[in-house]
Amino acid sequence: MKTLSIKSSIRFRSIIVLILIQFLLFVLVFFTVQSIAVESVRNLEYINAKQNAVLVERILVASSSSMTNTVRDWAIWNETYDYIEGNNPTYEDNNLYYETFETLNVNLVLYYDINEQIIFSAFYDFVEEIEIPVDPEYLQIVEDLGIPENTSKEFHIQGIIATELGIFYIVSSPILKNDEITDVAGNVVFARLIDRFELDELEEVSGFPFEIVENTLLNHDTETIVEDAGNNQILVKHLIHDLFHNGLYMIQFLLDKKIEPIIGNTLLQLAISISLVGVVFALSTMFYLDKEIFRRLLKLNKGIQKISENGDFSTRVSVGPKKDEIDYIGLEINSMLDKLKESEQKINQMSYTDYLTKIPNRLWFYDHMEQTIQKANASKEKFAVLFLDLDGFKLINDTYGHGVGDEFLIKVSDVFLKMLDKNDAIARIGGDEFLIMKKYKDIKEVNELADRLLTSLKEGIMIHEIKLEATVSIGIALYPEHASTKEDLVLKADKALYGSKSSGKNSYQYVIHIK
């Protein structure tokens, strides 16, 4: 009898066939799933990396908004106006000294008169704790921006300048009296160096470390480069857009890949598991894979592609109830989107919050008022706009300095907040001026609020064991009785405030009483 060799046996051939089938299944499943998911996730991570680069630049720009409020407070001030006009000889001794600008975190200070002449200039080095001469390069930059020659009340500079000496926030404001009806007397310029300490604070907002380096390869045609850095990381380089668009610096940072490594490991585990399935269970296995894996991955892929196409990072991919590896991928993608949304909310909060008192600012109040007007048009609701101005605040600033004045404004804001109902809104719009919006059904509610505000400061406020006293004058405009737009409401409330101050202060008047 002829003995069958091992290679000619059906068992051997079956084992070889099974091994080949399982190997082919392994390859088929691995590369099919990879083609479906990995490329889409990689593109999403690259898009997210570019969004993070833009986010960092937006954080840089948003950080200069607090300086805009500061420079306006100093420039639109009777004391500054008189100083530029040569009528305030004690202004520099009382205000323009090292400790003031150390508190404000302002390095460069320039005062120009209407003849483009420099009245005051200083550069403060807070590392060495000294004042040093102003580098001529800074003066040339300010001239190139057209600040010294400005005579317009509406001319303001805010942004980033990149120089050979470093990167700065720069802001400017025309010099006006408090009522803003005088001609421009000159211009004030503040600038702050973006140093390592500033970057550390910005990194807390962005949620990841980054650095600013000299630009050697980016231009306005190629503003962002995203590339694989190895070790499951992405290297991102993004051009910084300064006011001169000279492209001297770029933002550079590394981001960890969050989704792609998980998918790679998951795919490998899935492929190995599938390769162990015998030929007998091939059809049932394919049915199972189609239902439990392929359809879910395709659904996940469609969700990722939709987010990529629309650029809407508030959308979330659908996650099932099984809590397995595929659901975990969806959860990680959603977690990444949550962090991006949280960073955007932080930026919005910075844009809508007064830098000193931490209550809403003018931008937030105007947006809120616009939304309220749109709703009121449909619901026929009524509301009042109260324009508040502190009587005697200038005396406090002149007597005790801006530092005490700032602390006084913070405590006054707390006092005003306690006077409001939960549906009322308040904002500080600059200096010692506040806006309040009050929804009402009976005009008595507005009068009662105004009476509470008038008496809110009668006990005085203690600052450093000093009792500071001030009163408040209020102008009131009603919607829709007096005006139907946010601009007209504020303007008429301002005119009513002028009438209140003219009639003896510490009172309130409606628009109807103004002649």
C-alpha positions as CSV (number, residue, x, y, z in Angstrom):
1,M,0.0,0.0,0.0
2,K,1.2,3.4,-1.0
3,T,1.7,5.7,1.9
4,L,0.3,9.2,1.4
5,S,2.8,11.9,2.1
6,I,1.9,14.7,4.5
7,K,1.8,17.2,1.6
8,S,-0.7,15.1,-0.3
9,S,-3.2,14.6,2.5
10,I,-6.6,16.4,2.5
11,R,-6.0,17.4,6.1
12,F,-2.8,19.1,5.3
13,R,-4.3,20.8,2.2
14,S,-7.3,21.9,4.3
15,I,-5.1,23.3,7.0
16,I,-3.0,25.2,4.3
17,V,-6.3,26.4,2.7
18,L,-7.6,27.5,6.1
19,I,-4.4,29.3,6.9
20,L,-4.5,31.0,3.6
21,I,-8.1,32.0,4.0
22,Q,-7.5,33.3,7.5
23,F,-4.5,35.2,6.3
24,L,-6.5,36.7,3.4
25,L,-9.3,37.6,5.8
26,F,-6.7,39.2,8.1
27,V,-5.3,41.3,5.2
28,L,-8.8,42.1,3.8
29,V,-10.3,43.2,7.1
30,F,-7.2,45.1,8.3
31,F,-6.8,47.1,5.1
32,T,-10.5,47.6,4.4
33,V,-11.1,49.0,7.9
34,Q,-7.9,51.0,7.6
35,S,-9.0,52.6,4.3
36,I,-12.3,53.5,5.8
37,A,-11.3,55.0,9.1
38,V,-7.6,55.8,9.5
39,E,-7.4,58.2,6.6
40,S,-10.5,60.1,7.7
41,V,-9.3,60.3,11.3
42,R,-5.8,61.5,10.2
43,N,-7.4,64.2,8.1
44,L,-9.6,65.2,11.1
45,E,-6.6,65.4,13.4
46,Y,-4.7,67.5,10.8
47,I,-7.8,69.8,10.5
48,N,-7.9,70.0,14.3
49,A,-4.2,70.9,14.4
50,K,-4.8,73.7,12.0
51,Q,-7.7,74.9,14.1
52,N,-5.5,74.9,17.1
53,A,-2.9,77.0,15.3
54,V,-5.6,79.6,14.4
55,L,-6.9,79.3,18.0
56,V,-3.5,80.2,19.4
57,E,-3.2,83.2,17.2
58,R,-6.8,84.3,18.2
59,I,-5.8,84.0,21.8
60,L,-2.8,86.2,21.2
61,V,-5.0,88.9,19.5
62,A,-7.8,88.6,22.1
63,S,-5.2,89.2,24.9
64,S,-4.7,92.7,23.6
65,S,-8.4,93.6,24.1
66,S,-7.9,94.3,27.8
67,M,-5.1,96.8,26.8
68,T,-7.6,98.6,24.5
69,N,-9.9,99.3,27.4
70,T,-6.9,100.5,29.5
71,V,-5.6,102.9,26.9
72,R,-9.1,104.3,26.3
73,D,-9.5,105.0,30.1
74,W,-6.2,106.9,30.1
75,A,-6.7,108.7,26.8
76,I,-10.3,109.7,27.2
77,W,-9.8,111.5,30.5
78,N,-9.9,115.2,31.3
79,E,-6.7,115.0,33.3
80,T,-4.8,113.6,30.2
81,Y,-6.4,116.2,27.9
82,D,-5.3,119.0,30.2
83,Y,-1.8,117.6,30.4
84,I,-1.4,117.5,26.6
85,E,-2.7,121.0,26.4
86,G,-0.1,122.1,29.0
87,N,-2.6,122.8,31.7
88,N,-1.8,120.0,34.2
89,P,1.8,120.3,35.5
90,T,1.4,117.6,38.2
91,Y,0.0,114.9,35.8
92,E,3.3,113.1,35.3
93,D,4.2,113.0,39.0
94,N,0.7,111.7,39.9
95,N,0.3,109.2,37.2
96,L,3.3,108.5,34.9
97,Y,5.6,106.4,37.0
98,Y,7.1,102.9,37.1
99,E,4.6,101.3,39.6
100,T,1.6,102.4,37.6
101,F,2.6,100.7,34.4
102,E,4.0,97.7,36.3
103,T,0.4,97.2,37.6
104,L,-1.0,97.6,34.1
105,N,1.7,95.4,32.6
106,V,2.5,98.0,30.0
107,N,6.2,98.2,28.8
108,L,6.0,101.1,26.2
109,V,4.2,104.4,26.8
110,L,4.0,107.2,24.3
111,Y,2.1,110.5,24.5
112,Y,1.8,112.6,21.3
113,D,0.2,116.0,21.0
114,I,-1.8,117.2,18.0
115,N,1.4,118.5,16.4
116,E,2.9,114.9,16.3
117,Q,5.4,115.9,19.0
118,I,6.3,113.4,21.7
119,I,5.2,114.8,25.1
120,F,6.1,111.8,27.2
121,S,7.9,108.5,26.3
122,A,9.1,105.7,28.5
123,F,10.0,102.0,28.2
124,Y,9.8,99.9,31.4
125,D,11.9,96.7,31.8
126,F,10.0,94.7,34.4
127,V,12.7,92.0,34.5
128,E,15.5,94.4,35.4
129,E,12.9,96.7,37.2
130,I,14.2,99.8,35.4
131,E,13.1,102.5,33.0
132,I,15.3,102.5,29.8
133,P,15.3,104.9,26.7
134,V,12.8,104.1,24.0
135,D,14.4,102.4,21.0
136,P,14.0,104.4,17.8
137,E,12.6,101.3,16.1
138,Y,9.5,101.5,18.2
139,L,9.0,105.2,17.3
140,Q,9.4,104.3,13.6
141,I,6.8,101.6,14.0
142,V,4.3,104.0,15.6
143,E,4.9,106.5,12.8
144,D,4.4,103.8,10.2
145,L,1.1,103.0,11.7
146,G,0.0,106.6,11.3
147,I,-0.7,107.2,15.0
148,P,1.1,110.5,15.6
149,E,-0.7,112.2,12.7
150,N,-4.2,111.0,13.7
151,T,-6.9,113.6,14.3
152,S,-9.9,111.3,14.2
153,K,-11.9,110.3,17.3
154,E,-12.6,106.9,15.7
155,F,-9.0,106.0,15.0
156,H,-7.8,103.1,17.3
157,I,-5.0,100.7,16.8
158,Q,-5.1,97.2,18.3
159,G,-3.0,94.2,17.4
160,I,0.4,92.5,17.3
161,I,3.6,94.0,15.9
162,A,6.6,91.7,15.1
163,T,10.0,93.5,15.4
164,E,13.6,92.4,15.5
165,L,13.4,93.2,19.2
166,G,10.5,90.8,19.8
167,I,6.7,90.6,19.5
168,F,4.5,93.2,21.2
169,Y,0.8,93.9,21.7
170,I,0.2,97.5,20.7
171,V,-2.9,99.7,21.2
172,S,-3.6,103.4,20.7
173,S,-6.4,105.9,21.4
174,P,-7.0,109.5,20.6
175,I,-6.9,111.9,23.5
176,L,-10.3,113.4,24.3
177,K,-12.2,114.8,27.3
178,N,-14.6,112.6,29.2
179,D,-17.6,113.9,27.2
180,E,-15.8,112.9,23.9
181,I,-17.2,116.0,22.2
182,T,-13.9,118.0,22.0
183,D,-11.4,117.9,19.2
184,V,-8.6,115.3,19.4
185,A,-5.7,116.7,21.4
186,G,-3.2,114.0,20.6
187,N,-2.8,110.2,20.9
188,V,-1.7,107.7,23.5
189,V,0.2,104.5,22.7
190,F,0.6,101.5,25.0
191,A,2.6,98.3,24.1
192,R,3.4,95.1,26.0
193,L,6.2,92.6,25.3
194,I,4.9,89.1,24.7
195,D,7.5,87.4,27.0
196,R,7.8,83.9,28.5
197,F,5.5,84.8,31.4
198,E,2.8,86.0,29.0
199,L,3.2,82.8,26.9
200,D,2.8,80.7,30.1
201,E,-0.6,82.4,30.8
202,L,-1.7,82.0,27.2
203,E,-0.8,78.3,27.3
204,E,-3.2,77.8,30.2
205,V,-6.0,79.2,27.9
206,S,-5.0,77.1,24.9
207,G,-4.5,73.9,26.9
208,F,-1.2,73.0,25.3
209,P,2.4,74.4,25.2
210,F,3.6,76.3,22.2
211,E,6.5,78.6,21.3
212,I,7.0,81.6,19.0
213,V,10.1,81.3,16.8
214,E,11.6,83.1,13.8
215,N,9.8,82.3,10.6
216,T,12.1,80.7,8.0
217,L,9.7,78.9,5.6
218,L,6.1,80.2,5.8
219,N,4.5,83.0,3.7
220,H,1.0,84.3,3.0
221,D,0.4,81.6,0.4
222,T,1.4,78.9,2.9
223,E,0.3,80.1,6.3
224,T,0.1,76.8,8.1
225,I,2.1,73.6,7.8
226,V,1.1,70.3,9.5
227,E,3.3,67.3,9.3
228,D,3.9,64.0,11.0
229,A,6.6,64.3,13.7
230,G,6.8,60.7,14.6
231,N,6.1,59.2,18.1
232,N,2.4,59.7,17.5
233,Q,2.8,63.5,17.4
234,I,1.9,66.2,14.8
235,L,4.2,69.2,14.3
236,V,2.3,72.4,13.5
237,K,3.8,75.7,12.2
238,H,1.6,78.7,11.7
239,L,2.4,82.2,10.5
240,I,1.7,85.1,12.9
241,H,-0.2,87.9,11.2
242,D,1.0,91.2,12.6
243,L,-0.2,94.7,11.7
244,F,2.5,95.0,9.0
245,H,2.1,91.5,7.6
246,N,5.9,91.1,7.6
247,G,5.9,87.4,8.6
248,L,8.9,87.6,10.9
249,Y,7.6,85.0,13.4
250,M,5.5,81.9,13.5
251,I,3.8,79.7,16.2
252,Q,5.2,76.2,16.6
253,F,3.9,73.3,18.7
254,L,3.5,69.6,18.9
255,L,0.1,67.8,19.4
256,D,-0.3,64.2,20.4
257,K,-2.3,62.1,18.0
258,K,-5.3,60.9,20.1
259,I,-7.4,58.9,17.7
260,E,-5.1,57.3,15.1
261,P,-3.0,55.2,17.5
262,I,-6.2,53.9,19.1
263,I,-7.6,53.0,15.7
264,G,-4.3,51.3,14.7
265,N,-4.2,49.1,17.8
266,T,-7.9,48.4,17.6
267,L,-7.7,47.4,13.9
268,L,-4.8,45.0,14.7
269,Q,-6.7,43.4,17.5
270,L,-9.8,43.0,15.4
271,A,-7.9,41.6,12.4
272,I,-6.1,39.0,14.6
273,S,-9.4,38.0,16.2
274,I,-11.1,37.6,12.8
275,S,-8.2,35.6,11.3
276,L,-8.8,32.9,14.1
277,V,-12.3,32.4,12.9
278,G,-12.6,29.1,10.9
279,V,-13.9,28.7,7.4
280,V,-17.0,27.0,8.8
281,F,-18.0,30.2,10.5
282,A,-16.9,32.5,7.6
283,L,-20.4,33.5,6.5
284,S,-21.6,34.1,10.0
285,T,-18.5,36.0,10.8
286,M,-18.9,38.3,7.8
287,F,-22.5,38.9,8.8
288,Y,-21.4,39.8,12.3
289,L,-18.6,42.1,11.0
290,D,-21.0,43.8,8.7
291,K,-23.4,44.5,11.5
292,E,-21.2,45.1,14.5
293,I,-18.1,46.7,12.9
294,F,-18.3,47.8,9.3
295,R,-21.6,49.6,9.6
296,R,-20.6,51.3,12.8
297,L,-17.2,52.3,11.4
298,L,-18.9,53.6,8.2
299,K,-21.3,55.6,10.4
300,L,-18.4,56.9,12.4
301,N,-16.6,57.8,9.2
302,K,-19.6,59.6,7.8
303,G,-19.9,61.6,11.0
304,I,-16.1,62.6,10.8
305,Q,-16.5,63.5,7.2
306,K,-19.5,65.7,7.9
307,I,-17.6,67.5,10.6
308,S,-14.6,68.0,8.3
309,E,-16.8,69.3,5.4
310,N,-18.9,71.7,7.5
311,G,-16.2,72.8,9.9
312,D,-18.8,72.7,12.7
313,F,-17.0,71.5,15.8
314,S,-20.1,71.8,18.0
315,T,-21.4,68.6,16.2
316,R,-20.7,65.3,17.8
317,V,-20.3,61.8,16.2
318,S,-22.8,59.3,17.3
319,V,-21.7,56.8,20.0
320,G,-23.5,53.6,20.7
321,P,-24.3,52.0,24.0
322,K,-21.9,49.1,23.8
323,K,-18.8,51.0,25.2
324,D,-16.4,48.8,23.2
325,E,-13.3,49.8,21.2
326,I,-15.3,51.4,18.4
327,D,-17.5,53.4,20.8
328,Y,-14.3,54.4,22.6
329,I,-13.0,55.9,19.3
330,G,-16.2,57.9,19.0
331,L,-15.8,59.1,22.7
332,E,-12.2,60.2,22.1
333,I,-13.2,62.1,18.9
334,N,-16.0,63.8,20.9
335,S,-13.6,64.6,23.8
336,M,-11.2,66.3,21.3
337,L,-14.1,68.4,19.9
338,D,-15.2,69.3,23.5
339,K,-11.8,70.7,24.3
340,L,-11.7,72.8,21.1
341,K,-15.2,74.1,22.0
342,E,-14.1,74.9,25.5
343,S,-11.1,76.9,24.2
344,E,-13.4,78.9,21.9
345,Q,-15.7,79.6,24.9
346,K,-12.7,80.9,26.9
347,I,-11.8,83.3,24.1
348,N,-15.5,84.5,23.9
349,Q,-15.5,85.0,27.7
350,M,-12.3,87.1,27.4
351,S,-13.9,89.2,24.6
352,Y,-17.1,89.8,26.6
353,T,-15.7,90.5,30.1
354,D,-14.5,93.8,31.5
355,Y,-10.8,93.3,32.4
356,L,-11.1,95.2,35.7
357,T,-14.4,94.4,37.3
358,K,-15.0,91.0,35.7
359,I,-18.6,91.9,34.8
360,P,-19.7,92.0,31.2
361,N,-18.3,94.8,28.9
362,R,-19.8,97.0,26.2
363,L,-19.5,94.4,23.5
364,W,-21.5,91.8,25.5
365,F,-24.1,94.3,26.5
366,Y,-24.7,95.5,22.9
367,D,-25.0,91.9,21.7
368,H,-27.4,91.0,24.6
369,M,-29.5,94.1,23.9
370,E,-29.8,93.2,20.2
371,Q,-31.0,89.7,21.1
372,T,-33.5,91.2,23.6
373,I,-34.8,93.6,21.0
374,Q,-35.4,90.8,18.5
375,K,-37.3,88.8,21.1
376,A,-39.2,91.9,22.2
377,N,-40.4,92.6,18.7
378,A,-42.3,89.3,18.8
379,S,-43.3,89.2,22.5
380,K,-44.1,92.9,22.9
381,E,-41.9,93.0,26.0
382,K,-40.7,96.3,27.3
383,F,-37.3,97.1,28.9
384,A,-35.4,100.1,30.1
385,V,-31.7,101.1,29.6
386,L,-30.1,102.9,32.6
387,F,-26.9,104.8,31.9
388,L,-25.0,105.3,35.2
389,D,-22.1,107.6,35.9
390,L,-20.3,108.0,39.3
391,D,-20.3,111.5,40.7
392,G,-17.0,112.3,42.5
393,F,-15.0,109.4,41.0
394,K,-12.6,111.9,39.4
395,L,-11.8,113.3,42.9
396,I,-11.0,109.8,44.2
397,N,-8.7,109.2,41.3
398,D,-7.0,112.6,41.7
399,T,-6.6,112.2,45.4
400,Y,-5.7,108.6,45.9
401,G,-4.4,107.5,42.4
402,H,-5.7,105.1,39.8
403,G,-4.9,102.0,41.9
404,V,-7.4,103.0,44.6
405,G,-9.8,104.2,41.9
406,D,-9.7,100.7,40.3
407,E,-10.4,98.9,43.6
408,F,-13.3,101.4,44.2
409,L,-14.8,100.5,40.7
410,I,-14.5,96.8,41.5
411,K,-16.5,97.2,44.8
412,V,-19.0,99.6,43.2
413,S,-19.7,96.9,40.6
414,D,-20.4,94.4,43.4
415,V,-22.8,96.8,45.0
416,F,-24.7,97.4,41.8
417,L,-24.9,93.7,41.1
418,K,-26.7,93.2,44.5
419,M,-29.3,95.8,43.5
420,L,-30.4,93.8,40.4
421,D,-32.9,91.1,39.8
422,K,-32.0,87.8,38.1
423,N,-33.3,89.0,34.7
424,D,-31.5,92.3,34.8
425,A,-28.2,92.9,32.9
426,I,-25.2,95.1,33.7
427,A,-22.0,96.1,32.0
428,R,-19.1,98.5,32.5
429,I,-18.5,100.4,29.3
430,G,-15.4,102.3,30.3
431,G,-14.1,104.5,33.1
432,D,-16.8,105.1,35.7
433,E,-19.7,104.5,33.3
434,F,-22.1,101.5,33.5
435,L,-25.2,100.3,31.6
436,I,-28.1,98.3,33.1
437,M,-31.0,96.7,31.2
438,K,-34.2,96.2,33.1
439,K,-37.2,94.3,31.8
440,Y,-40.4,95.6,33.2
441,K,-44.2,95.4,33.1
442,D,-44.9,98.5,35.2
443,I,-42.7,101.6,35.1
444,K,-42.7,101.5,38.9
445,E,-40.2,98.6,38.7
446,V,-37.7,100.9,36.8
447,N,-38.2,103.7,39.3
448,E,-37.7,101.3,42.2
449,L,-34.4,100.1,40.7
450,A,-33.2,103.6,40.1
451,D,-34.0,104.6,43.7
452,R,-32.1,101.6,45.0
453,L,-29.1,102.5,42.8
454,L,-29.2,106.1,44.0
455,T,-28.9,105.1,47.6
456,S,-26.6,102.1,47.1
457,L,-23.4,104.1,47.8
458,K,-24.7,106.3,50.6
459,E,-22.7,104.4,53.3
460,G,-19.5,104.9,51.4
461,I,-16.9,102.2,50.5
462,M,-13.8,101.3,52.5
463,I,-10.6,100.9,50.6
464,H,-7.4,100.4,52.7
465,E,-9.1,101.8,55.8
466,I,-10.2,104.9,53.8
467,K,-13.8,105.7,53.5
468,L,-14.5,106.8,49.9
469,E,-17.8,108.5,49.0
470,A,-19.4,109.0,45.7
471,T,-22.9,109.3,44.3
472,V,-24.5,108.1,41.1
473,S,-26.4,109.9,38.4
474,I,-28.7,108.0,36.0
475,G,-30.2,108.6,32.6
476,I,-33.1,106.3,31.5
477,A,-34.4,105.4,28.0
478,L,-37.3,103.0,27.4
479,Y,-37.9,100.5,24.7
480,P,-39.8,100.9,22.5
481,E,-41.2,104.2,23.8
482,H,-38.0,106.3,23.3
483,A,-36.0,104.3,20.7
484,S,-36.1,101.0,18.8
485,T,-32.4,100.4,18.2
486,K,-29.6,99.7,20.7
487,E,-27.6,102.6,19.5
488,D,-30.5,105.1,19.9
489,L,-31.4,103.7,23.3
490,V,-27.9,104.2,24.7
491,L,-27.6,107.6,23.1
492,K,-30.8,108.8,24.6
493,A,-30.0,107.4,28.0
494,D,-26.7,109.2,27.8
495,K,-28.5,112.5,27.1
496,A,-30.9,111.8,30.0
497,L,-27.8,111.2,32.2
498,Y,-26.4,114.6,31.1
499,G,-29.7,116.2,32.2
500,S,-29.5,114.4,35.6
501,K,-26.0,115.7,36.1
502,S,-27.0,119.2,35.1
503,S,-29.8,119.2,37.6
504,G,-27.6,118.6,40.6
505,K,-26.4,115.0,40.3
506,N,-27.4,112.0,42.4
507,S,-30.7,111.7,40.6
508,Y,-32.3,110.0,37.7
509,Q,-34.1,111.4,34.6
510,Y,-36.0,109.9,31.7
511,V,-35.5,111.0,28.1
512,I,-38.9,112.8,28.2
513,H,-37.6,115.2,30.8
514,I,-34.7,116.4,28.6
515,K,-35.2,119.7,26.8
